[in-house]
Amino acid sequence: MKALITGASKGIGRAVAKKFAEHGADLCLCARSIDDLMQLKEELLFSGTSKNIHIYSADLSVKGEVRLLSTFVKDAIGTPDVLVNNAGLFKGNSIVQEPEEDMEYLMNLNFLSVYYLTKDLLPGMINRRSGHIFNMCSIASMQAYPNGGAYGASKHALYGFSKVLREETKAYGIKVTSILPGATWSDSWKNAGIEESRFIEAKDIANIIWNAYHTGTNCVIEDIVIRPQLGDI
């Protein structure tokens, strides 16, 4: 099994990388920090069963770097069996108050990077007639809220793209799953004054992705909505 995971060095992406490494997958891991990626690779080689782990540092808000990542992946592992489009960033602000450049940046990172990367890798999946694409959407993809601003718009766009992708690829044996998590614990929440127990654990989302990948060939889990037990934060 070959998997590409973006945003792999932290949070959900890191947990997904660990899960797939436990089961010996050939991995391509992408994030911005090469130091974080090197540390993660060493950890996975030590604790998991994967022996073929490739790392690539890129800023996926830049179209040219997305295209270079695509080339790297094809050279390293060929067409992946699993594509986890996880790279993204949250910025909360109202539409009237947020800097206009935030909209462009978050659309590039949260949505267009997924569009370009998927578009580059999809022909190989179509020719092979198999593959599973996981798009990391958000509760914000389906539920608008004040101060959602550019983030909410970018995640709505990603969810819409996932829906179109599902319809266009199902005849080729390709599965598309939209993951829609609520607040998930990460270092960015440490100073928020909220108990860690109020959040989803990243490892739970990783387990869900792993299980969704292992459904039978005649079914697909299209949407997975995950919320903290006590509700949204």
C-alpha positions in Angstrom: 0.0 0.0 0.0 1.3 3.4 -1.0 0.0 6.6 0.7 0.6 10.4 0.3 -0.2 12.5 3.4 0.0 16.3 3.3 0.3 18.3 6.5 1.9 15.2 7.9 4.2 16.7 10.6 1.6 17.7 13.1 -1.9 17.0 14.4 -4.2 14.9 12.3 -1.6 14.4 9.5 1.0 13.1 12.0 -1.5 10.7 13.5 -2.5 9.4 10.1 1.1 8.9 9.2 1.7 6.9 12.4 -1.4 4.7 11.7 -0.3 3.9 8.2 3.3 3.3 9.2 2.1 0.8 11.8 0.8 -1.3 9.0 3.9 -1.0 6.8 2.7 1.4 4.1 5.1 3.0 1.7 4.7 6.7 2.6 5.3 10.1 1.1 4.9 12.7 3.8 4.7 16.4 3.0 4.8 19.5 5.3 6.5 22.8 5.4 9.3 22.1 8.0 12.0 19.7 6.8 13.2 19.4 10.4 9.8 18.3 11.6 9.6 15.8 8.7 13.0 14.4 9.4 12.1 13.9 13.1 8.8 12.2 12.1 10.6 9.9 9.6 13.0 8.7 12.3 10.2 8.1 14.7 8.2 6.1 12.2 11.1 4.0 11.1 11.8 3.2 14.8 8.3 2.5 16.0 6.4 1.4 12.9 6.9 -1.3 10.2 7.2 1.0 7.2 10.7 0.9 5.7 10.0 3.1 2.6 9.3 6.6 3.8 9.9 9.7 1.7 9.6 13.2 3.0 9.2 16.4 1.0 9.1 20.0 2.3 6.7 22.4 0.5 4.5 25.4 0.9 1.3 24.1 -0.7 -0.2 27.6 -0.9 2.1 28.0 -3.9 0.8 26.3 -7.0 4.4 25.7 -8.3 5.3 23.8 -5.2 2.2 21.6 -5.4 3.2 20.7 -8.9 6.8 19.8 -7.7 5.3 17.7 -5.0 3.3 15.8 -7.6 6.4 15.0 -9.6 8.3 14.0 -6.4 5.5 11.6 -5.4 5.3 9.9 -8.9 9.1 9.4 -8.9 9.2 8.1 -5.3 6.2 5.8 -5.1 4.3 6.1 -8.3 0.5 6.6 -8.1 -0.5 6.4 -4.4 -3.3 4.0 -3.4 -4.3 6.5 -0.7 -4.2 10.3 -0.9 -4.9 12.2 2.3 -5.3 15.9 1.5 -4.8 17.2 5.0 -2.7 20.3 4.7 -4.6 23.4 5.8 -4.7 26.3 8.2 -7.4 28.0 10.4 -7.7 31.8 10.6 -10.8 33.1 12.3 -12.2 36.6 11.5 -15.2 38.3 10.1 -15.4 39.0 6.4 -15.5 42.7 6.9 -12.5 42.7 9.3 -10.1 40.1 7.8 -7.3 41.2 5.6 -8.2 40.5 2.0 -5.0 38.6 1.4 -6.3 36.0 4.0 -9.0 34.9 1.6 -6.5 34.4 -1.2 -4.0 32.6 1.0 -6.6 30.2 2.6 -8.3 29.5 -0.7 -4.8 28.6 -2.1 -3.8 26.4 0.8 -7.1 24.9 2.0 -8.7 24.4 -1.4 -6.6 25.0 -4.5 -3.7 22.9 -3.3 -6.1 19.9 -3.0 -7.5 20.7 -6.5 -4.0 20.8 -8.1 -2.5 17.8 -6.3 -5.6 15.6 -6.9 -5.8 16.7 -10.5 -2.1 15.7 -11.0 -2.4 12.3 -9.4 -5.9 11.4 -10.6 -5.0 10.1 -14.1 -2.8 7.4 -12.6 -5.7 6.3 -10.3 -8.1 6.3 -13.3 -5.8 4.2 -15.4 -5.3 1.7 -12.5 -9.0 1.9 -11.7 -8.5 2.2 -8.0 -7.6 4.7 -5.3 -9.0 6.3 -2.2 -8.9 10.1 -1.7 -9.5 11.6 1.7 -10.2 15.3 1.8 -9.9 17.0 5.2 -12.8 19.2 5.3 -14.3 20.6 8.5 -17.6 21.1 10.4 -17.2 24.6 8.9 -17.7 23.0 5.4 -21.3 22.4 6.1 -22.2 24.8 9.0 -21.5 28.5 8.6 -20.8 30.6 11.7 -19.8 34.2 12.5 -16.1 34.9 12.1 -15.7 32.0 9.8 -14.6 34.3 7.1 -12.1 33.0 4.6 -11.6 29.7 6.4 -15.3 28.8 6.2 -15.4 29.8 2.5 -12.3 27.7 1.7 -13.7 24.6 3.5 -17.1 25.0 1.8 -15.2 25.0 -1.5 -13.2 21.9 -0.6 -16.4 20.0 0.4 -18.1 21.0 -2.9 -15.0 19.8 -4.8 -15.1 16.5 -3.0 -18.7 16.0 -4.0 -18.0 16.7 -7.7 -14.9 14.4 -7.5 -16.9 11.6 -6.1 -19.4 11.8 -8.9 -16.7 11.9 -11.6 -14.5 9.1 -10.3 -16.9 6.4 -8.9 -17.1 4.6 -12.3 -13.3 4.1 -12.1 -13.3 2.3 -8.8 -11.9 5.4 -7.0 -13.3 6.2 -3.6 -13.7 9.8 -2.2 -14.3 10.5 1.4 -14.8 13.9 3.0 -13.7 14.1 6.6 -15.6 16.8 8.6 -14.1 17.1 12.1 -14.9 19.5 14.8 -12.3 20.9 17.1 -9.3 18.6 17.3 -6.6 18.9 20.0 -3.3 20.3 18.8 -0.6 22.5 20.2 -2.4 25.6 18.9 -5.1 25.0 21.5 -2.8 24.8 24.5 -3.2 28.4 25.6 -6.9 28.7 24.9 -7.9 27.8 28.4 -10.1 24.9 27.3 -9.7 21.4 28.8 -8.1 19.0 26.5 -10.9 16.5 27.2 -13.3 18.8 25.3 -11.5 18.1 22.0 -11.3 15.2 19.5 -8.0 13.3 19.6 -6.1 13.2 16.4 -5.5 9.5 16.7 -9.3 8.9 16.6 -9.5 10.6 13.3 -6.6 8.5 12.0 -8.3 5.3 13.1 -11.5 6.4 11.3 -9.6 7.1 8.1 -7.8 3.7 8.4 -11.1 1.9 8.9 -12.8 3.8 6.1 -10.0 2.8 3.7 -10.7 -0.9 4.6 -14.3 -1.0 3.6 -15.2 -3.5 0.8 -14.8 -2.6 -2.8 -18.5 -2.3 -3.3 -19.1 0.5 -0.8 -17.6 3.9 0.1 -18.1 6.1 3.1 -18.7 9.5 1.5 -18.9 11.8 4.5 -17.6 11.3 8.1 -18.8 14.0 10.6 -16.8 13.9 13.8 -17.6 16.1 16.8 -16.4 16.3 20.4 -18.6 14.3 22.7 -19.9 17.4 24.4 -20.5 19.2 21.1 -18.7 22.0 19.2 -16.4 24.4 20.8 
